[in-house]
Amino acid sequence: MASPERKLTSPLSLVVDAVLVIGFFVFIYNIVASHVPSRDHTMVLLWGGLCSACMTGVFWLCVQMFRVVLRAQREDRRR
């Protein structure tokens, strides 16, 4: 009989991920917005936000991969 699987996420880890991802988005937006070649505030918001969203998605994937690798290493070390 198979043992029940443990949950890989907890409410605390979800909150930490959300804070990291939102903070990263704001940080990247502040960097990228000054590089949008337009004086129109709407275009700066649009293209700065789209670029930041793309980079934030990659950051979120990296955080998730880091968590998986860290968990695997910790479990391997326990054996």
VMD Tcl script that builds the backbone (N, CA, C; Angstrom):
set m [mol new atoms 237]
animate dup $m
set s [atomselect $m all]
$s set {name element resname resid chain x y z} {
  {N N MET 1 A 0.838 -1.179 0.000}
  {CA C MET 1 A 0.000 0.000 0.000}
  {C C MET 1 A 0.886 1.247 0.000}
  {N N ALA 2 A 0.596 2.182 -0.851}
  {CA C ALA 2 A 1.418 3.379 -0.985}
  {C C ALA 2 A 1.186 4.321 0.195}
  {N N SER 3 A 2.256 4.989 0.588}
  {CA C SER 3 A 2.125 5.952 1.683}
  {C C SER 3 A 1.517 7.237 1.140}
  {N N PRO 4 A 0.765 7.950 1.989}
  {CA C PRO 4 A 0.154 9.194 1.516}
  {C C PRO 4 A 1.233 10.241 1.221}
  {N N GLU 5 A 1.019 10.981 0.168}
  {CA C GLU 5 A 1.999 11.984 -0.227}
  {C C GLU 5 A 1.877 13.220 0.652}
  {N N ARG 6 A 3.022 13.825 0.918}
  {CA C ARG 6 A 3.039 15.072 1.691}
  {C C ARG 6 A 2.745 16.236 0.759}
  {N N LYS 7 A 2.162 17.279 1.337}
  {CA C LYS 7 A 1.940 18.485 0.562}
  {C C LYS 7 A 3.274 19.184 0.338}
  {N N LEU 8 A 3.458 19.682 -0.861}
  {CA C LEU 8 A 4.706 20.364 -1.188}
  {C C LEU 8 A 4.653 21.855 -0.886}
  {N N THR 9 A 3.468 22.382 -0.681}
  {CA C THR 9 A 3.333 23.796 -0.361}
  {C C THR 9 A 2.584 23.957 0.945}
  {N N SER 10 A 2.858 25.061 1.594}
  {CA C SER 10 A 2.139 25.420 2.808}
  {C C SER 10 A 1.626 26.844 2.629}
  {N N PRO 11 A 0.697 27.268 3.462}
  {CA C PRO 11 A 0.236 28.657 3.346}
  {C C PRO 11 A 1.378 29.667 3.502}
  {N N LEU 12 A 2.322 29.363 4.383}
  {CA C LEU 12 A 3.446 30.278 4.572}
  {C C LEU 12 A 4.312 30.353 3.318}
  {N N SER 13 A 4.579 29.214 2.674}
  {CA C SER 13 A 5.406 29.237 1.461}
  {C C SER 13 A 4.698 29.985 0.331}
  {N N LEU 14 A 3.387 29.894 0.270}
  {CA C LEU 14 A 2.645 30.643 -0.753}
  {C C LEU 14 A 2.736 32.145 -0.506}
  {N N VAL 15 A 2.655 32.546 0.753}
  {CA C VAL 15 A 2.768 33.969 1.088}
  {C C VAL 15 A 4.178 34.479 0.779}
  {N N VAL 16 A 5.187 33.698 1.140}
  {CA C VAL 16 A 6.576 34.088 0.848}
  {C C VAL 16 A 6.780 34.210 -0.656}
  {N N ASP 17 A 6.277 33.252 -1.420}
  {CA C ASP 17 A 6.390 33.318 -2.887}
  {C C ASP 17 A 5.692 34.553 -3.438}
  {N N ALA 18 A 4.501 34.843 -2.936}
  {CA C ALA 18 A 3.754 36.003 -3.421}
  {C C ALA 18 A 4.512 37.299 -3.137}
  {N N VAL 19 A 5.060 37.434 -1.944}
  {CA C VAL 19 A 5.814 38.646 -1.598}
  {C C VAL 19 A 7.060 38.770 -2.476}
  {N N LEU 20 A 7.780 37.664 -2.667}
  {CA C LEU 20 A 8.973 37.700 -3.517}
  {C C LEU 20 A 8.635 38.086 -4.956}
  {N N VAL 21 A 7.581 37.486 -5.487}
  {CA C VAL 21 A 7.216 37.736 -6.889}
  {C C VAL 21 A 6.717 39.174 -7.081}
  {N N ILE 22 A 5.903 39.659 -6.172}
  {CA C ILE 22 A 5.409 41.039 -6.285}
  {C C ILE 22 A 6.560 42.029 -6.131}
  {N N GLY 23 A 7.437 41.769 -5.173}
  {CA C GLY 23 A 8.597 42.640 -4.990}
  {C C GLY 23 A 9.506 42.644 -6.210}
  {N N PHE 24 A 9.702 41.470 -6.812}
  {CA C PHE 24 A 10.525 41.375 -8.016}
  {C C PHE 24 A 9.883 42.150 -9.166}
  {N N PHE 25 A 8.565 42.024 -9.313}
  {CA C PHE 25 A 7.866 42.753 -10.380}
  {C C PHE 25 A 8.072 44.257 -10.236}
  {N N VAL 26 A 7.878 44.770 -9.042}
  {CA C VAL 26 A 8.029 46.212 -8.812}
  {C C VAL 26 A 9.468 46.646 -9.078}
  {N N PHE 27 A 10.431 45.850 -8.596}
  {CA C PHE 27 A 11.844 46.168 -8.812}
  {C C PHE 27 A 12.173 46.214 -10.304}
  {N N ILE 28 A 11.774 45.199 -11.037}
  {CA C ILE 28 A 12.081 45.147 -12.470}
  {C C ILE 28 A 11.334 46.249 -13.231}
  {N N TYR 29 A 10.094 46.520 -12.838}
  {CA C TYR 29 A 9.353 47.586 -13.520}
  {C C TYR 29 A 10.078 48.918 -13.365}
  {N N ASN 30 A 10.567 49.201 -12.180}
  {CA C ASN 30 A 11.280 50.460 -11.956}
  {C C ASN 30 A 12.537 50.549 -12.814}
  {N N ILE 31 A 13.170 49.437 -13.084}
  {CA C ILE 31 A 14.359 49.442 -13.945}
  {C C ILE 31 A 13.959 49.580 -15.411}
  {N N VAL 32 A 12.959 48.804 -15.832}
  {CA C VAL 32 A 12.605 48.714 -17.255}
  {C C VAL 32 A 11.849 49.949 -17.749}
  {N N ALA 33 A 11.046 50.552 -16.912}
  {CA C ALA 33 A 10.201 51.670 -17.356}
  {C C ALA 33 A 11.031 52.830 -17.912}
  {N N SER 34 A 12.196 53.038 -17.361}
  {CA C SER 34 A 13.018 54.148 -17.865}
  {C C SER 34 A 13.616 53.857 -19.244}
  {N N HIS 35 A 13.563 52.615 -19.693}
  {CA C HIS 35 A 14.134 52.236 -20.986}
  {C C HIS 35 A 13.092 52.124 -22.098}
  {N N VAL 36 A 11.829 52.388 -21.793}
  {CA C VAL 36 A 10.782 52.355 -22.828}
  {C C VAL 36 A 10.928 53.614 -23.667}
  {N N PRO 37 A 11.087 53.468 -24.976}
  {CA C PRO 37 A 11.335 54.645 -25.828}
  {C C PRO 37 A 10.046 55.392 -26.186}
  {N N SER 38 A 9.395 55.940 -25.182}
  {CA C SER 38 A 8.174 56.705 -25.420}
  {C C SER 38 A 8.013 57.728 -24.314}
  {N N ARG 39 A 7.354 58.824 -24.648}
  {CA C ARG 39 A 7.040 59.835 -23.640}
  {C C ARG 39 A 5.596 59.693 -23.159}
  {N N ASP 40 A 4.839 58.847 -23.832}
  {CA C ASP 40 A 3.445 58.609 -23.458}
  {C C ASP 40 A 3.403 57.695 -22.231}
  {N N HIS 41 A 2.814 58.194 -21.153}
  {CA C HIS 41 A 2.783 57.450 -19.896}
  {C C HIS 41 A 2.047 56.113 -20.044}
  {N N THR 42 A 1.020 56.069 -20.867}
  {CA C THR 42 A 0.279 54.817 -21.080}
  {C C THR 42 A 1.160 53.753 -21.730}
  {N N MET 43 A 1.950 54.153 -22.704}
  {CA C MET 43 A 2.849 53.201 -23.368}
  {C C MET 43 A 3.945 52.724 -22.420}
  {N N VAL 44 A 4.454 53.621 -21.584}
  {CA C VAL 44 A 5.469 53.227 -20.602}
  {C C VAL 44 A 4.875 52.211 -19.630}
  {N N LEU 45 A 3.652 52.453 -19.166}
  {CA C LEU 45 A 2.981 51.503 -18.275}
  {C C LEU 45 A 2.760 50.162 -18.970}
  {N N LEU 46 A 2.283 50.205 -20.210}
  {CA C LEU 46 A 1.980 48.984 -20.946}
  {C C LEU 46 A 3.240 48.148 -21.181}
  {N N TRP 47 A 4.247 48.732 -21.832}
  {CA C TRP 47 A 5.433 47.959 -22.211}
  {C C TRP 47 A 6.330 47.657 -21.014}
  {N N GLY 48 A 6.396 48.559 -20.066}
  {CA C GLY 48 A 7.140 48.270 -18.842}
  {C C GLY 48 A 6.484 47.147 -18.057}
  {N N GLY 49 A 5.156 47.167 -17.996}
  {CA C GLY 49 A 4.423 46.109 -17.292}
  {C C GLY 49 A 4.521 44.766 -17.989}
  {N N LEU 50 A 4.420 44.763 -19.312}
  {CA C LEU 50 A 4.526 43.506 -20.055}
  {C C LEU 50 A 5.919 42.885 -19.940}
  {N N CYS 51 A 6.937 43.707 -20.045}
  {CA C CYS 51 A 8.296 43.204 -19.916}
  {C C CYS 51 A 8.534 42.687 -18.492}
  {N N SER 52 A 8.063 43.431 -17.499}
  {CA C SER 52 A 8.229 43.016 -16.104}
  {C C SER 52 A 7.458 41.742 -15.817}
  {N N ALA 53 A 6.282 41.601 -16.411}
  {CA C ALA 53 A 5.481 40.389 -16.194}
  {C C ALA 53 A 6.199 39.168 -16.753}
  {N N CYS 54 A 6.793 39.309 -17.922}
  {CA C CYS 54 A 7.532 38.205 -18.535}
  {C C CYS 54 A 8.720 37.805 -17.664}
  {N N MET 55 A 9.489 38.776 -17.230}
  {CA C MET 55 A 10.654 38.486 -16.399}
  {C C MET 55 A 10.241 37.952 -15.026}
  {N N THR 56 A 9.112 38.410 -14.509}
  {CA C THR 56 A 8.618 37.914 -13.232}
  {C C THR 56 A 8.168 36.467 -13.358}
  {N N GLY 57 A 7.603 36.102 -14.490}
  {CA C GLY 57 A 7.230 34.706 -14.718}
  {C C GLY 57 A 8.446 33.791 -14.700}
  {N N VAL 58 A 9.533 34.238 -15.298}
  {CA C VAL 58 A 10.773 33.460 -15.283}
  {C C VAL 58 A 11.316 33.378 -13.862}
  {N N PHE 59 A 11.239 34.478 -13.123}
  {CA C PHE 59 A 11.688 34.478 -11.728}
  {C C PHE 59 A 10.872 33.488 -10.895}
  {N N TRP 60 A 9.557 33.467 -11.108}
  {CA C TRP 60 A 8.691 32.539 -10.362}
  {C C TRP 60 A 9.085 31.093 -10.667}
  {N N LEU 61 A 9.337 30.783 -11.943}
  {CA C LEU 61 A 9.790 29.437 -12.297}
  {C C LEU 61 A 11.111 29.091 -11.618}
  {N N CYS 62 A 12.025 30.035 -11.565}
  {CA C CYS 62 A 13.316 29.793 -10.906}
  {C C CYS 62 A 13.132 29.527 -9.418}
  {N N VAL 63 A 12.248 30.269 -8.767}
  {CA C VAL 63 A 11.991 30.055 -7.338}
  {C C VAL 63 A 11.408 28.658 -7.126}
  {N N GLN 64 A 10.495 28.242 -7.980}
  {CA C GLN 64 A 9.892 26.919 -7.825}
  {C C GLN 64 A 10.913 25.815 -8.061}
  {N N MET 65 A 11.770 25.971 -9.069}
  {CA C MET 65 A 12.809 24.970 -9.320}
  {C C MET 65 A 13.794 24.915 -8.164}
  {N N PHE 66 A 14.121 26.066 -7.589}
  {CA C PHE 66 A 15.012 26.104 -6.437}
  {C C PHE 66 A 14.407 25.340 -5.262}
  {N N ARG 67 A 13.108 25.524 -5.017}
  {CA C ARG 67 A 12.449 24.812 -3.923}
  {C C ARG 67 A 12.480 23.301 -4.142}
  {N N VAL 68 A 12.243 22.862 -5.360}
  {CA C VAL 68 A 12.235 21.429 -5.653}
  {C C VAL 68 A 13.626 20.832 -5.456}
  {N N VAL 69 A 14.651 21.504 -5.962}
  {CA C VAL 69 A 16.005 20.997 -5.827}
  {C C VAL 69 A 16.441 21.000 -4.368}
  {N N LEU 70 A 16.112 22.049 -3.646}
  {CA C LEU 70 A 16.468 22.118 -2.232}
  {C C LEU 70 A 15.807 20.999 -1.436}
  {N N ARG 71 A 14.535 20.743 -1.704}
  {CA C ARG 71 A 13.826 19.662 -1.012}
  {C C ARG 71 A 14.453 18.306 -1.338}
  {N N ALA 72 A 14.788 18.091 -2.601}
  {CA C ALA 72 A 15.404 16.815 -2.999}
  {C C ALA 72 A 16.762 16.640 -2.337}
  {N N GLN 73 A 17.541 17.709 -2.262}
  {CA C GLN 73 A 18.849 17.611 -1.622}
  {C C GLN 73 A 18.712 17.326 -0.129}
  {N N ARG 74 A 17.767 17.983 0.522}
  {CA C ARG 74 A 17.554 17.740 1.956}
  {C C ARG 74 A 17.104 16.316 2.214}
  {N N GLU 75 A 16.191 15.796 1.389}
  {CA C GLU 75 A 15.727 14.416 1.568}
  {C C GLU 75 A 16.859 13.424 1.281}
  {N N ASP 76 A 17.688 13.725 0.308}
  {CA C ASP 76 A 18.814 12.855 -0.022}
  {C C ASP 76 A 19.839 12.826 1.126}
  {N N ARG 77 A 20.029 13.963 1.757}
  {CA C ARG 77 A 20.976 14.055 2.853}
  {C C ARG 77 A 20.490 13.284 4.074}
  {N N ARG 78 A 19.185 13.208 4.270}
  {CA C ARG 78 A 18.620 12.475 5.411}
  {C C ARG 78 A 18.808 10.968 5.299}
  {N N ARG 79 A 18.907 10.463 4.086}
  {CA C ARG 79 A 19.046 9.010 3.879}
  {C C ARG 79 A 20.406 8.491 4.159}
}
mol reanalyze $m
mol bondsrecalc $m
mol representation Tube
mol addrep $m
